[in-house]
Amino acid sequence: MVEAGQESTLPVRSRLFPWRRRGESMLPYHGYRIASGLVRVLPRRASFVLADRVADVLLATIPAKFDALRDNLRHAVPDADDRQLERIVRRNLRHLTRSWVDVMAIPFDPSGTTRRLREVDLHHYTDALERGRGVVVVSMHFGAWEAGLAAWNGGGGRLALLAEQLRPQKLFDAIAGARGALGVKVIPIDIEAMLNGDARTARRLGAAAMREVFKHLRSGGGIAIAIDRDLTGTGKRLPFFGQPAPIPLGVVEVAIRSGAAVVPIILLRTDWGVEGTIFPEMDYDADAPREQEAERITREILATFETVIRDNPDQWHVLDPVWPSPSS
């Protein structure tokens, strides 16, 4: 998952938000707590309406913050004119703020969260899980992934999540606690410390996260990992919407190294909840060269995800640049 000893290709100015780089401000944590309190007392529909207004205000007051999102979506829907693209961006941010409502609502309405999930072709996942080698769920920052993951575990699933360590620590703990209300185990990976530290530190932190991932897979569980953000800057450039983008092959390499199944899943937000579509398991040859086999499988998964994103561009939420700038 993490090529810890490899030099990062991230630009000098980190793609991470400034408050994450500083690591000192508690404003994000206090904002989360206030919003969580509102979600606790408001009906879900009212919370969504409020989330929509927050998205609109953010887009109106700090539009430049979403330039990377615009660029990503322009790759996905190249035929959209400027007005159409802005409408997609607005809907996208509204869906994204609703996703944060989903997270905050998990501990206050666990049964409601669980009821809102409907699975399509679930047998692709359960058949793979029954073999007892674990399942790597390859997904992306799309739709209602938080609600879908929590709902699955609320129904008796054992999916863990490999997640970027956020700062301040209290914010990460609050979000992990909300996810954990329905049994989602969060395996943190401290990307900022890896990027800012030396190679030895990066290897140590990456290895610690991977030990937890392999432990969970060996116990027969599933681990959800997103493939659409190259957090460490060490991804392989693969075609994505017709242009080379750095994609983390380690997502698939984790499965090959452990013997786990690879199952792509997307979680679409709908008017009534979450529709989880489980795609057929990706076959691989464990005896083939690992990187070559991981690249082949990743290319196939990206092609599937391209179709999903084209159909629902307003539900693909990546706020960092997916494609490098021409000068990089």
QUICORLIN-V108538 format. One record per residue. RES is the residue in one letter. PSI is psi as a letter, one per 40 degrees, with the letter a starting at -180 (* if undefined). BURIAL is I if it has 9 or more other C-alpha atoms within 8 Angstrom, else O. Layout:
RES	PSI	BURIAL
RES	PSI	BURIAL
This chain:
M	d	I
V	h	O
E	g	I
A	d	I
G	e	O
Q	i	O
E	h	O
S	i	O
T	e	O
L	i	I
P	i	O
V	d	O
R	h	O
S	i	O
R	e	O
L	i	O
F	i	O
P	d	O
W	d	I
R	d	I
R	d	I
R	d	O
G	e	O
E	d	O
S	h	O
M	e	O
L	d	O
P	d	I
Y	d	I
H	d	O
G	d	O
Y	d	I
R	d	O
I	d	O
A	d	I
S	d	I
G	d	O
L	d	I
V	d	I
R	d	I
V	e	O
L	i	O
P	i	O
R	d	O
R	d	O
A	d	O
S	d	I
F	d	I
V	d	O
L	d	O
A	d	I
D	d	I
R	d	I
V	d	I
A	d	I
D	d	I
V	d	O
L	d	I
L	d	I
A	d	O
T	d	O
I	f	O
P	d	I
A	d	O
K	e	O
F	e	I
D	d	O
A	d	I
L	d	I
R	d	I
D	d	I
N	d	I
L	d	I
R	d	I
H	d	O
A	d	I
V	g	I
P	d	O
D	e	O
A	h	I
D	i	O
D	d	O
R	d	O
Q	d	O
L	d	I
E	d	I
R	d	O
I	d	I
V	d	I
R	d	I
R	d	I
N	d	I
L	d	I
R	d	I
H	d	I
L	d	I
T	d	I
R	d	I
S	d	I
W	d	O
V	d	I
D	d	I
V	d	I
M	d	I
A	e	I
I	d	I
P	d	I
F	d	O
D	g	O
P	d	I
S	d	O
G	d	O
T	d	I
T	d	I
R	d	O
R	e	I
L	h	I
R	h	O
E	i	I
V	h	O
D	f	O
L	d	I
H	d	O
H	d	I
Y	d	I
T	d	O
D	d	O
A	d	I
L	d	I
E	e	O
R	e	O
G	e	I
R	e	I
G	i	I
V	h	I
V	h	I
V	h	I
V	h	I
S	a	I
M	i	I
H	g	I
F	h	I
G	b	I
A	f	I
W	d	I
E	d	I
A	d	I
G	d	I
L	d	I
A	d	I
A	d	I
W	d	I
N	d	I
G	d	I
G	e	O
G	e	O
G	i	O
R	f	I
L	h	I
A	i	I
L	h	I
L	h	I
A	i	I
E	h	O
Q	h	I
L	i	I
R	i	I
P	i	I
Q	d	O
K	d	O
L	d	I
F	d	I
D	d	O
A	d	O
I	d	I
A	d	I
G	d	O
A	d	I
R	d	I
G	e	I
A	d	I
L	f	I
G	e	I
V	h	I
K	h	I
V	h	I
I	h	I
P	i	I
I	h	I
D	g	I
I	d	I
E	d	O
A	d	I
M	d	I
L	d	I
N	e	O
G	a	I
D	i	O
A	d	I
R	d	O
T	d	I
A	d	I
R	d	I
R	d	O
L	d	I
G	d	I
A	d	O
A	d	O
A	d	I
M	d	I
R	d	O
E	d	I
V	d	I
F	d	I
K	d	O
H	d	I
L	d	I
R	d	I
S	e	I
G	e	I
G	a	I
G	i	I
I	h	I
A	h	I
I	h	I
A	i	I
I	e	I
D	e	I
R	h	I
D	g	I
L	d	O
T	e	I
G	f	I
T	e	I
G	i	I
K	h	I
R	h	O
L	i	I
P	h	I
F	h	I
F	f	O
G	e	O
Q	i	O
P	h	I
A	i	I
P	h	I
I	h	I
P	h	I
L	d	I
G	d	I
V	d	I
V	d	I
E	d	I
V	d	I
A	d	I
I	d	I
R	d	O
S	e	I
G	e	I
A	i	I
A	i	I
V	h	I
V	h	I
P	h	I
I	h	I
I	i	I
L	g	I
L	h	I
R	h	I
T	i	O
D	d	O
W	e	O
G	b	I
V	h	I
E	h	I
G	h	I
T	h	I
I	h	I
F	i	I
P	i	O
E	i	I
M	h	I
D	i	O
Y	i	O
D	h	O
A	e	I
D	e	O
A	i	O
P	h	O
R	d	I
E	d	O
Q	d	O
E	d	I
A	d	I
E	d	I
R	d	O
I	d	I
T	d	I
R	d	I
E	d	O
I	d	I
L	d	I
A	d	I
T	d	O
F	d	O
E	d	I
T	d	O
V	d	O
I	d	I
R	d	I
D	d	O
N	g	O
P	d	I
D	e	I
Q	e	I
W	h	I
H	g	I
V	h	I
L	e	O
D	i	I
P	h	I
V	d	I
W	h	I
P	i	O
S	i	O
P	d	O
S	e	O
S	*	O
